[in-house]
Amino acid sequence: MGLEVKLDTTIQFSVSNDRRYYNDDSTCTYSPISHHMVLHSHYNHMIGEYYSRTILGLYHVLQNVPSSSSFPDMQYYIHFVDRRNDLLDGHRLFLEGVSSHHTDSLKNFVSLMPLDTCRCYTKLIFCGYEKNETMSRANWTWNITSPIVRVNETKDENAPINIRPGEMILGNSNKCNPPHCTDYRQLRRGLIKSYSLIYPDLDEQIQQYRRKILIDRGLLLNNDTTSINQWKFVGLTHRQLRRIWLNIDEVISMCQRKFTKQHNVVCLTVNVEEATSSTEQLLMHRSLHALIGVHGAQLTQGVLLPNHSYIVELLPWVPDYLWGDWVASTHVPTPLGIIFLQTELNHLGYSLGRESVPYCLDSEDDEADKACLLNKTSGVRKKIRWDKRDFTVPVDAISTFLSRFLLQDVYALCEDVERRGNETNDFVLYNVYCKETPNATRQMIARQYYRNHT
């Protein structure tokens, strides 16, 4: 379920309907769970890629399988190319959304088979693999070895059906032309609907989560039962390793000083690595009105924010002599940003400058700066790739976003939103949710206002 995937030769096995093993419990025991599904795509360990390649594809598969919700005992497995990769709560959270039930039993692919023996399954489904069919149709064997672009889902005992995961996925963004790209909008709507069914009291849990944030910061008394709907909550993504937001505390201090008491805005750090469960991740993001973070997987959960919310993607500084210019594009969405396209969310980008890179800041000119950054001896060169380096963000940029976007009318005219984007030249409006005409009472559409490609 992805493009440019590579063959994983570390795990190979055969799936057979050889009747010699039927009812021979001494040779091959049946799993007590009737339905099993293995999910494979390249970079499954990266939540953004997992969402775009695996979850989007699986959503389409389950939408085309009648009564897919009638399999509450479905056991899911994720196939990681690297066995050292771990299952994360983010994997479980998104799988819950497409499968419409709790997935506490989600397992790593290597646990599918007992060691040195066989296992029989009533129904075993492989998504994201090729099949090499051997022997006669009456006694066939499938050798499962390589992932593919399309999704394979077994329709009946002998006939597979192939369903492509959608109009476009990561690495194929040039095939997505608004307003025709609706796959991610449909997926997000499906997720939100599923979570409301899985957690019937979700709205109340969100209110309690927000209330606790205010109480912990001394902004609300513990016994205060007044409405908190006037408050807005802004999450700043924080990581423990790589791409650390170095001046995040300075930004939070500015927010408290200028926006908390005057405008009822609370800025807080959001770290999915510290969440204790997939449910906490869901509450953590459904409670926000804005999520700000550097390009990367930690923004993927931004799809969970309520309608009209903001995702601000901080675009790394990438000069022409460094790898990775696609993560800073402003004339088209970034690879990650595609997941917000045509949704009911506002997705903005902010281009970080040279000063965001905390190395070689005392260089005399551009040539000296380049030489310093590419110096192998000093070790700087290993640290400056966008996906490895820590960064700083201009405090004024966050202040501008809060005042010029977050605190404005959520039912604004598209032309007014575009004007604000032009006035704040450092922001690109990848996707904004706005009214096309004054008479369109709360009738919203998605619009894109990119920067010219230079």
C-alpha positions in Angstrom: 0.0 0.0 0.0 2.7 2.4 -0.9 5.0 3.6 -3.7 8.6 2.7 -4.2 8.4 0.0 -1.6 11.3 -2.5 -1.2 11.3 -6.2 -1.0 11.5 -7.5 2.6 13.5 -10.7 2.4 13.8 -11.1 6.1 10.5 -13.0 6.5 9.2 -15.5 3.9 6.6 -18.2 4.5 3.9 -20.1 2.7 0.2 -19.9 3.0 -1.5 -23.2 1.9 -4.9 -24.8 1.7 -3.3 -28.2 1.7 -6.1 -30.5 3.0 -3.5 -32.9 4.5 -3.5 -30.6 7.5 -7.3 -30.3 7.9 -8.5 -31.5 11.3 -5.0 -32.7 12.3 -4.7 -30.9 15.6 -1.4 -32.7 16.3 0.2 -31.2 13.2 -1.5 -27.8 13.0 -3.7 -26.3 15.6 -6.4 -23.7 14.8 -6.2 -20.3 16.2 -9.1 -19.5 18.6 -9.6 -16.2 16.8 -11.4 -16.7 13.5 -10.1 -13.7 11.5 -6.6 -12.4 11.1 -5.2 -9.6 9.0 -1.6 -8.7 8.3 -0.8 -5.1 7.2 2.3 -4.3 5.3 3.7 -1.1 3.7 7.1 0.4 3.6 8.0 2.7 6.5 5.2 1.3 8.6 7.1 2.4 11.7 6.7 6.0 10.7 3.2 7.2 11.8 2.8 9.6 8.8 3.7 7.0 6.3 1.6 4.4 8.1 -1.4 6.8 8.0 -1.0 7.5 4.3 0.0 4.0 3.1 -1.6 1.5 5.4 -4.5 3.2 7.1 -5.8 5.0 4.0 -5.6 1.7 2.0 -7.2 -0.3 4.8 -10.0 2.2 5.1 -10.9 1.7 1.4 -10.7 -2.1 1.8 -13.1 -2.2 4.8 -15.5 0.2 3.1 -15.8 -2.3 0.2 -16.2 -5.3 2.4 -19.8 -5.9 3.4 -20.4 -5.9 7.2 -16.8 -5.4 8.0 -17.9 -4.3 11.5 -19.2 -7.8 12.1 -15.7 -9.1 12.8 -15.1 -7.9 16.4 -12.6 -10.7 16.9 -10.4 -9.6 14.0 -6.7 -9.9 15.1 -4.5 -7.3 13.3 -0.7 -7.5 12.8 1.7 -4.9 11.5 4.6 -6.0 9.4 7.7 -3.9 10.0 10.6 -4.3 7.6 13.0 -3.8 10.5 12.3 -6.1 13.4 13.7 -3.6 15.9 10.7 -1.2 15.2 8.1 -1.1 17.9 4.3 -0.8 17.9 3.2 2.6 19.0 0.0 3.9 20.5 -0.4 5.9 17.3 -0.6 2.7 15.3 -3.3 1.4 17.6 -5.2 4.8 17.6 -5.6 5.0 13.8 -6.3 1.3 13.4 -9.2 1.7 16.0 -10.6 4.4 13.8 -10.8 2.4 10.6 -11.8 -0.9 12.2 -14.4 0.7 14.5 -13.5 -1.2 17.6 -10.8 -1.3 20.2 -7.5 -2.8 18.9 -5.7 -3.6 22.2 -4.7 -6.9 20.7 -2.8 -5.4 17.8 0.5 -7.3 17.4 3.7 -7.3 15.6 3.8 -9.5 12.5 6.5 -11.9 13.9 4.0 -13.1 16.6 1.7 -14.5 13.9 3.4 -17.8 13.7 4.6 -20.1 16.5 8.2 -21.1 16.3 9.0 -24.2 14.4 5.5 -25.2 13.7 2.4 -24.4 11.6 -0.8 -22.7 12.6 -4.3 -23.0 11.0 -6.6 -20.0 10.6 -10.2 -19.8 9.6 -9.5 -16.7 7.6 -6.1 -15.1 7.1 -5.9 -11.8 5.1 -2.8 -10.1 3.7 -2.9 -6.4 2.8 0.0 -4.9 0.9 1.7 -8.1 -0.5 2.2 -9.8 -3.8 1.3 -13.5 -4.2 3.2 -16.0 -6.1 0.7 -18.8 -6.8 2.1 -22.3 -7.3 0.6 -25.8 -7.8 -2.9 -26.4 -9.0 -5.9 -24.3 -8.0 -7.2 -27.2 -6.0 -4.1 -27.4 -3.9 -2.4 -24.0 -4.1 0.3 -22.3 -2.1 0.9 -18.5 -1.8 4.5 -17.4 -1.1 4.2 -14.1 0.7 7.3 -12.1 0.1 7.0 -8.6 -1.3 4.8 -5.5 -0.7 3.0 -3.9 -3.6 1.1 -0.7 -4.4 -2.4 -2.2 -4.4 -4.2 -3.7 -1.5 -5.0 -7.5 -1.6 -8.0 -8.6 0.4 -9.5 -12.1 0.2 -13.1 -12.0 -1.2 -13.7 -15.8 -0.9 -11.7 -18.9 -0.4 -9.9 -18.8 -3.8 -10.4 -15.3 -5.3 -8.5 -12.2 -4.2 -9.8 -8.7 -5.0 -7.4 -5.8 -5.6 -8.3 -2.3 -4.3 -6.0 0.7 -4.7 -5.6 2.7 -1.6 -6.7 6.0 -3.0 -6.1 8.9 -5.4 -2.7 9.5 -4.1 -0.3 8.8 -1.2 3.0 10.0 0.0 5.6 10.2 -2.8 2.8 10.6 -5.4 1.5 14.1 -4.5 1.6 15.3 -8.1 -1.4 13.1 -8.9 -3.6 15.0 -6.5 -5.3 18.1 -7.9 -7.8 20.0 -5.8 -10.8 19.7 -5.6 -10.7 16.1 -6.7 -8.5 14.8 -3.8 -11.2 13.8 -1.4 -9.7 10.5 0.0 -8.1 12.1 3.1 -11.2 14.1 3.8 -13.3 10.9 3.7 -10.8 9.0 5.8 -10.7 11.8 8.5 -14.5 11.9 8.6 -14.6 8.1 9.0 -12.1 8.2 11.8 -13.9 10.9 13.7 -17.2 9.1 13.3 -15.7 5.8 14.5 -14.2 7.4 17.6 -17.5 8.8 18.6 -19.0 5.3 18.4 -16.1 3.6 20.2 -16.2 6.3 23.0 -19.8 7.4 23.4 -18.8 9.9 26.1 -15.9 11.4 24.1 -17.2 15.0 24.1 -17.5 14.9 27.9 -14.0 13.4 28.2 -12.7 16.2 26.1 -14.3 18.8 28.3 -12.8 17.2 31.4 -9.4 17.0 29.7 -9.5 20.7 28.9 -10.8 21.6 32.4 -7.9 19.7 34.0 -5.4 21.7 31.8 -6.9 25.0 33.1 -7.0 23.7 36.8 -3.3 22.6 36.6 -2.3 26.0 35.4 -4.2 27.8 38.1 -6.6 29.3 35.5 -9.7 27.6 36.9 -10.7 26.5 40.4 -11.2 22.8 41.0 -14.8 23.3 42.0 -15.6 25.8 39.3 -18.3 24.4 37.0 -18.6 27.4 34.7 -18.3 26.9 30.9 -14.8 26.8 29.5 -15.9 27.1 25.8 -14.3 30.6 25.6 -10.8 29.1 26.0 -8.6 28.0 23.1 -5.9 25.4 23.5 -2.7 25.5 21.4 -0.4 22.5 21.3 3.3 22.8 20.5 4.8 19.5 19.5 7.8 18.4 21.6 10.1 15.5 21.0 12.7 13.8 23.2 15.1 12.8 20.4 16.0 14.6 17.2 14.2 17.7 15.9 13.8 19.2 19.3 12.2 22.7 19.5 15.0 24.4 21.4 13.1 27.6 22.4 9.7 26.1 23.1 9.7 27.4 26.7 10.3 30.9 25.4 7.3 30.6 23.1 5.1 29.3 25.9 6.2 32.2 28.1 5.2 34.7 25.4 1.9 33.0 25.0 1.1 33.2 28.7 2.2 36.9 28.8 0.4 38.2 25.8 -2.6 35.8 25.1 -3.6 33.8 28.2 -5.3 36.4 30.3 -6.2 38.9 27.6 -7.5 36.4 25.0 -8.1 33.1 26.9 -5.4 31.2 25.0 -3.5 28.4 26.6 -0.2 27.1 25.0 1.1 23.8 26.1 3.6 21.2 25.0 2.2 18.0 23.2 4.4 15.0 23.4 2.9 11.7 22.1 5.8 9.8 23.5 4.6 10.7 27.0 1.0 9.5 26.4 0.2 6.3 28.3 -2.4 5.0 25.8 -4.0 5.5 22.4 -7.1 7.0 24.3 -4.9 9.7 25.9 -3.5 10.5 22.4 -7.0 10.9 21.1 -8.0 13.2 24.0 -4.7 15.1 23.8 -5.5 16.1 20.2 -9.3 16.4 20.1 -8.9 19.0 23.0 -6.8 21.3 20.8 -7.8 24.3 18.6 -4.3 24.4 17.0 -1.2 22.2 16.7 2.2 23.7 15.8 5.2 21.6 15.0 8.1 21.0 12.6 7.5 18.9 9.5 7.4 15.3 10.7 5.4 12.4 11.9 4.3 14.1 15.2 1.9 16.3 13.1 0.0 13.3 11.8 -2.3 13.2 14.8 -3.3 16.7 13.7 -6.1 15.0 11.6 -7.8 14.4 14.9 -8.3 18.0 15.8 -11.9 19.4 15.7 -13.2 21.1 12.5 -12.0 24.6 12.0 -8.8 24.0 13.9 -5.3 24.9 12.7 -2.2 22.9 11.9 0.9 25.0 11.6 3.7 23.1 9.9 7.1 24.6 10.5 9.1 24.1 7.3 12.8 23.4 7.9 15.4 25.6 6.3 16.9 23.6 3.4 19.4 25.4 1.1 20.0 24.1 -2.4 23.2 22.2 -1.3 21.4 20.2 1.4 19.1 17.1 1.0 15.3 17.4 1.5 13.9 20.4 -0.3 10.5 18.8 -0.6 9.8 19.2 3.1 9.9 23.0 2.7 7.7 23.3 -0.4 5.3 26.2 -0.5 4.0 25.9 -4.1 2.4 22.5 -3.3 1.7 20.7 -0.1 4.6 19.0 1.7 4.4 15.1 1.6 3.0 15.1 5.1 0.7 18.1 4.4 -1.3 16.1 1.8 -3.2 14.4 4.6 -4.9 17.7 5.5 -5.8 18.6 1.9 -9.5 19.3 1.3 -10.3 18.5 4.9 -12.3 20.8 7.3 -9.0 21.8 8.9 -6.8 24.9 8.3 -3.3 23.8 7.4 -0.7 26.6 7.3 3.1 26.4 6.7 5.7 28.7 8.1 9.2 28.8 6.5 12.0 28.7 9.0 15.1 30.8 8.1 18.8 30.2 8.4 18.7 31.4 12.0 16.6 28.4 13.0 19.7 26.2 12.6 21.8 26.4 15.7 25.2 25.8 14.0 27.8 28.0 12.4 25.9 31.2 13.3 29.1 33.3 13.4 30.0 32.7 9.7 31.1 35.8 7.9 29.3 35.2 4.6 27.3 32.5 2.7 30.3 30.7 1.4 31.9 30.5 4.9 28.5 29.4 6.2 28.3 26.6 3.7 31.8 25.4 4.3 31.2 25.4 8.1 27.9 23.4 7.7 29.4 20.8 5.4 32.6 20.4 7.5 33.1 16.7 8.1 35.9 17.1 10.6 33.8 19.2 13.1 30.9 16.8 13.0 28.4 19.5 12.0 27.6 17.9 8.7 26.1 14.8 10.4 23.8 17.1 12.4 22.3 19.5 9.9 20.0 17.2 7.9 16.4 18.5 8.4 15.3 15.1 9.8 18.1 15.1 12.5 18.7 18.7 13.6 17.2 20.6 16.4 15.7 24.0 15.7 14.5 27.3 17.0 11.4 29.3 16.0 11.0 33.1 15.9 8.7 33.9 18.9 7.1 36.7 16.8 6.0 34.1 14.2 3.9 32.3 16.8 2.5 35.5 18.1 1.5 36.5 14.6 -0.3 33.2 14.0 -2.2 33.5 17.3 -3.4 37.1 16.6 -3.9 37.0 12.8 -5.3 33.5 12.4 -6.4 31.7 15.6 -8.3 34.6 17.2 -10.1 35.5 14.0 -13.6 34.4 13.1 -13.7 30.7 12.2 -16.5 31.5 9.7 -14.3 34.1 7.8 -14.6 34.8 4.1 -12.0 33.1 1.9 -10.9 36.4 0.5 -10.3 37.7 4.0 -8.2 34.7 5.0 -6.2 35.0 1.7 -5.5 38.6 2.5 -4.3 37.8 6.0 -2.0 35.2 4.4 -0.6 37.9 2.0 -0.1 40.3 4.9 1.9 37.7 6.8 4.2 36.8 4.0 6.1 34.0 5.8 2.9 31.8 6.0 1.6 29.7 3.2 -2.1 28.6 3.3 -2.0 25.0 2.1 -5.6 24.4 3.1 -8.1 26.8 4.6 -11.7 26.2 5.6 -13.7 29.3 4.9 -16.9 30.9 3.4 -16.9 31.7 -0.3 -19.6 34.4 -0.1 -21.1 36.5 2.8 -24.5 34.9 2.1 -23.1 31.4 2.6 -24.2 31.1 6.2 -21.7 28.8 7.8 -21.4 26.9 4.5 -17.7 26.2 4.3 -15.4 25.1 1.6 -11.7 24.2 1.4 -9.4 26.6 -0.5 -5.6 26.5 -1.2 -3.4 29.6 -1.5 0.1 28.6 -2.4 3.2 30.7 -2.9 4.8 31.0 -6.3 7.5 28.4 -7.1 10.9 30.0 -7.3 
